[in-house]
Amino acid sequence: MTGIIIAGVLIAAVGLFIGIFLGIAGKKFEILVDEKEEKILEALPGNNCGGCGYPGCAGLAAAIAKGEEPCNKCPVGGNKVGRIIGDIMGVYVADQKRQVAFVQCAGTCEKAPNNYNYYGRLDCAFAYKVPGMGPKACDHGCLGYGNCTKVCEFDAIHIIDGISVVDKEACMGCGKCINECPFHLITLVPYDAKHIVHCSSTDIGKKVNEVCSVGCIACKICEKNCPADAIHVVDNIARIDQDKCTQCGICAEKCPKHAIL
């Protein structure tokens, strides 16, 4: 009987010691969580898309709470989430223009033919490594195998007539699709941009004409007719400064190849 009592006391003593030890250790190694960081994380959409440059929303929340990133850094949350986070941080956050993805290629199956029939893996990065950088006659055109569509979490980009097309109403501007294109055809443009060059070829006009019926031939007609000096031909491709563009539409009307839409 005495042995049972001693064993019980011993077990109780050990339990008491472990409890006290864990209590002290918990206080000593306690990780204090910033209340602002928690509130910011709750305000973020939680897509963990990486569009902000961080692997997930938690990383961005921590950076904003420390003052290392602006309150409107999340492209998916947009101005609405930016204002909420601004209230949490106690700062004024100005609205930003919404950005959406845009594919700089209009070379559909009909407008930009192939050099040969391709029977390999339906993957843009894989096809890019075969002779001619894929079967398309244009060395700068969308291959249409959908690497960009596979990473879009918002179902905002689809393959239509052999090329990637962005639904700007669905696009959240996270930019995840940009890194998937081996030709770097995808860029972010203002949501309200009405005139954009649907081409990325830097080849001379004669070569462009041979491989695409709607490619920019660097004729500079758009540049000469723009009253706002918003469009210039650089490296054989017309480029529009959206900050200067007044959306008058003259460039699109004058373009002989209809490369500006």
Residue, then its C-alpha position, 0 to 999 in steps of 0.5 A: m500500500t505504501g508503494i502505491i502511495i509513493a508511486g502516486v506522489l511521484i507521478a503527481a510531482v513529475g506532472l507538477f514539474i512538467g506543468i511548471f516547466l512548460g508554463i515557464a517555457g511557454k512564456k519565455f519563448e512566446i511569439l507575440v503576434d501583431e494585432k495589425e498583422e492579423k487584421i490585415l491578413e483577415a482583410l486580404p482575399g486569401n488567394n495566395c496567388g503570389g501576385c504581390g511578390y510574396p508566396g502567400c497573403a501571410g507574408l504580405a500581411a507581415a510586410i504591410a504591418k511592418g511598413e515595408e509594403p504599401c497598403n494597396k499592394c494586393p492586386v487582387g483586393g484592389n482599391k477596396v481592400g487597400r482602403i480597409i488595410g489603410d484604416i487598419m494602419g491609420v493611413y490614407v490610401a489613394d485609389q489606383k488604376r485597375q490593371v489587367a493582363f493583356v496578350q500582345c498577339a492577334g495571330t489566330c490560326e487564320k491570321a498567322p499560319n504554322n510552318y509545320n504540324y506539331y505533334g509534341r507535348l501541348d506545352c508552350a515552354f516545351a514547344y518553344k524549345v523545338p526548331g523555330m521556337g514552335p510551329k508558328a511561322c511568326d517567331h513572336g506569336c502566341l503558341g496557344y498551348g495554354n500554360c497561362t490558362k493553367v495557372c490562372e486562378f480566376d478563369a480569366i484567360h482562355i485559348i480562342d482560335g489558337i491564341s490566349v485571350v484575356d477576359k478583363e472582367a474576370c482578370m484580377g491583375c495578379g500577373k501570375c500568367i506573365n511568367e508562364c509565357p516563353f515569348h513574354l507576350i503578356t503584360l499588365v495594362p490599364y483596365d480602361a485602355k481602349h487602344i492597345v497594340h496587339c503585336s509584339s514582333t520586332d521583325i522588319g515589316k517585310k518579314v512580319n507581312e510574310v507570317c501574319s496578316v495583322g502584325c505591326i510592320a513599323c510603318k509609323i503611320c500611327e506615330k505620325n498621326c497621333p495628336a497626343d504624341a502617345i505612340h512611337v515605334v521602337d524596335n520595329i513595334a508600335r508602343i502606346d504610352q497609356d498615360k498620354c493616350t487620349q483614346c481618340g482612336i486615330c491610331a487604330e483608324k490609320c493602322p493599315k494592318h489593324a494591329i491596334l484594337 
